[in-house]
Amino acid sequence: MLRPLVGNERRDHRQELRVDILGMSSLHTRPMSGGDYRPYEVRLRVAGRSSDRQKAALIGEERVLTGPEPGITRDAIAVDWAWRGRPIRLFDTAGMRRRARIDERLEQLSVADTLRAIRFAETVVLVVDALQPLERQDLTIADLVAEEGRAIVLALNKWDAVTDRDAALRRLRDRLETSLPQLQGIAHVPVSGLRGTGLENLMKAVFAADAVWNKRVSTGALNRWLNVIQERHPPPLAGGRRLRLRYITQVNTRPPTFALFASKPGELPESYRRYLVNTLRRDFELPGTPVRMMLRKGDNPYARD
């Protein structure tokens, strides 16, 4: 059970704080629910501009990595816990600050540690302020997550303070569409670190994002899809001749990665490649995770002579 934080629970951020585990034993002893989650460990990272106390309330653990002495680094710390029987390894670091404020060795090390933690993680929960969602620093972190090929879920913190919630969600969806097109369909879950609400839906979204990140699509289904796509929206001309998309296969997961064989891959416009990625994401239900598509020259490499 999560303990909500009350308004007067403030401490000097310059003082070193001890780790305060909240409800950890109950998390480990909860029986597995009726879901079909696989039992492998999920590597999770909580990131964002929110304070450590707000993020701690969301995950059931309080952690502030600061100290008064100069030169103290804020190392990434891995915490093993569980949610309804599902093992999770949580990577926690100090938050990233705006570049203008990274003027000391301590803060430079903190940002580098955050980047390492993103690379260690598999799914990243980006905690944003629901009153000011997806500001520049939020988008910077989201871009880093996408570049590293990690799954991502947005936690809309301070949801209890939002008055017009429908309008807030509309603004957020518009912002996502224009600023994070490479992560179409990303899950966004209202939460409140102050009141300790929304964790159930947040963790469901985390496991759903992990499942998409690990998803594999059969080669037969992909090539049937490719034939339909070319009939519906043919590739452009190159040198007066139509480009031919000959074969597609999934070469990797985590994130889903595809190889597309074409007659002249170097002539395929970036706009058409984005069209293929977005349509593939929609048709095969791959929301909110980076989808990579590599272009290669040649025919079907598995076709028999």
N, C-alpha and C positions, 0 to 999 in steps of 0.2 A: 504494500500500500504506500502511495506517495504522500509525503507530508508537505502541504502547501507552505510557501514562504510568506511570512507576514511582513508588512511594510517597514517595520523598524529593525528588521534583521539585516543590518549593514555593518561591515567591518572595514577597517582601514586596509585598502588594497596593497599597501606597502608592507604589511605584516605577513609573515609566512603563516599559512593556515594549514591545519592538519586535514587529512582526508576524513570525511564524515560519511560513512556508508549508511544509506537510508533504505531500510526494507530489503536488503540484499538477500537475506536468508529466505524470505518468503518467495522471492523470485526463483530461487533454486529449487524450492520444494513444491511449486505449483505443478499440478498434473498437466500433461499435454492435452490441449483442446482437441475437438473433433476435426481440425483442419488436416490437410494432407502435406504439411511442411516436411521437407526432408531433414534428417537429423544432423547434417553436416554443419560445421561452425560457420556463422556469418561474421565477417570482419567489418565492423561498423565504425564510422568516424562521425562525430558531431562537430560541425563547423559553423562559423557565422560571426556576426558582430556583437551578438548578445552577450551579456555578462556571463561569467562562469556560473554564478548562482542560478540564473535563469535556465541555462542549459542543464545544470545539474539536476534541477527539479524535474526536468523532462525525462531523464534517464534513471532517476532514483538514486543518484549519487552526487554528493557535493565535492567539488574539486576546484581549488584556485591555486595555480602554480606561480606564486610570486615570492619575493623575498627582499629585505631591505638592503642586503649587501650587494655591491656592484659586481657584475660578472657572473651572477647566478644564471644558468641557462634554464630554459623551460622545456625539459625533455618530453618527448612523446611517451606516454605511459599506457601500457596495455592492461586492461582490466577484464578478467573472465567473469561472465555472469550468464544468466539465462532468462528467457522470456517464455513462459508457459511450456517449459521443457525444451525449448530450442536454444542450443548453445550459441553464445555470442562473444566475440572478442572485441571490446570497445577500445579504440585508440583515442586518447584525450591529449590535447596540447593547449597552449595558450592561444587566444584568438589572434587573427591577423588585423593589423591596423592600417590606416591609410599610409601611403608611401611617404607623405610629407611628415608623418610622425615617426617614421622609422629612422631615427637619427642617432641611435645609440647601438652599441654592439649587442646589448641584451635583446633589443627588439629585432635586430637583423637575424640573430640566432632563432628567435621565436618564429619568425616567418618561414625560415628554412625548415624548422622542425614541423611546422604545419604542412608544408609541401611534402615532406617525407611521410607524414601520417596519412595524407591522402593517397600516396602511392602504396602504403601498406594496406589500406582499407580496400574493401570491395564495394561497399555501399556507403554513401555520404549523406547524412541528414544536414541540410543547410538551414539553419535557424535564422529566419528573417523577422524583422519587426513588422507586424501586420498594419501598424499605423503609418509606416514608411517603407513599404515592401520593395525589394529589388533595387536598392540604390547601387551606386557605382561599385562599391566594395563587394556587395552581394554578387553582382554580375561577374566581377573579377574571379571570385572563388568558384562560381558555377562554371565559368570558362575553363578554369584549371582542372576541375573535376572532369569535364567533358574531354579535354585534351588528354587526360590520363586514362580515359576510357572506363570510368567508374560509373556505377549506377547512382542516381541521386533522387532524393525526396526533399521537398520543401516543407518545413515546419513553420506555420504562420503564428509566431509567438505574440503574446499580449492580445489574443483574440477576445478576451473578456472586456477589453477597453474599446473595441470597435463598436460604433453605434449603428451605422448603416452597413450591414454585413453583405447584402446583395451587391451594393455598389462597390464595396471593397474587393469582392471576388471578381467582378467585371473588370475593374482596373488591373487587377493582378493578371487575369487571363490575357488582356490586351498587351500588357507589358511582356509577358512570356512569349507571346506570338511574335512581337517585334524584336525583342532583345535576345531571346534564346531559341531561335528556330531550329538549332541543331539538337534540341532536347524536347521536341514536340510531344505533348501528352504527359509531361512531367506531373507526378502526383503532388498536390498541395493540401496539407492537412492543418486545419485550425487547432491550435493548442494554447495552453496557458501555463507558463512556468510558475507564475505566482500562485495559481490555484491548483496546479498539478492535474489538469484535465487534458484530455485528448491523446494520452499515451497509447491507449488501446488501438485507436485508428491509425496512429502514427506507426506503430510496430507492424500492423497489417500491411500498410503501404510499403514499409521496408522489405518485408518478406516477398511481397508481390514484385517489387522492383528487382530483388535478387533473382526471382524466378525468370523474369524477362531477360536479365543480364546473362543468365545461363541457358537461354532457350536455343534450340537447334531446329532448323527448318529443313525438311527433306529436299534433296536435289531435284527429284521429280516434280514436287510442288513448285519449286522455284522456277524451273524452266517452263512449266505450263503458264505460270504467271508472266514470265518474260515474253512469251508468244502473244499473250493477250495484250500486254502493255504496248508492244510494237505495233499491233493492229490498231489499238485505240489512239496512240500518240507516237507515230513513227519517229525515229531519230532524224536529225537534220541532214542535209546534203553536205558532202565534203568533196570539193573538186568536181562538182557536178554529178556525183554519185552518192547514193544513199548509204550511210553507215550501216553496217550489219552487226547486230548484237547476237552472238552465236550461242553463248552458253553461260550459265551462272551456277555457282555452287557456294555453299557456306564452308569456309576454311577454318573458322575458329569461333569460339564463344568467349564471353567474359572480356570485352563486349562482343555482340554478334558481328562477325566480320565476313564479308562476301567477296568473291573474286568473279569479275565479269569479263568474259573474253569477247573481244570485238575485232572487226576488220582493221580499224584505224583508231586505237584507243586515244592516241594523242590529239585526234581531231574532234573528240566528243566534247561539246561545250560543258562548262561547269554547271550551267543552269539546268541542262538535261540530266546530269549526274545527280544534282540535288532533287530533281523531280523523281528520279528512280528511287533514291533513298527514302524520300518522304512517302511515296506510294507503297514501297516495300514495308516501311514501318507501319503504315495504316492497314494494309491488307493482311499482314501476318501478326498484327497486334504486338508491336514492339515499342510501347510508349515510354517516354521519359528516360531512355538509355541511349548512349552514343551508338550509332550504327555506322560501321566503316565499310566502304566499298572500294576495292582495288581494281583498277583497269589493267587488263593484260591483252596482249596481241595473240591472235591465233584462233584455231577452231577448238572444238570440244576436245580437251586433252585425253579424255577417256574413251573416245570413239574408236572402234576397231576399224582397221583398214579393210 
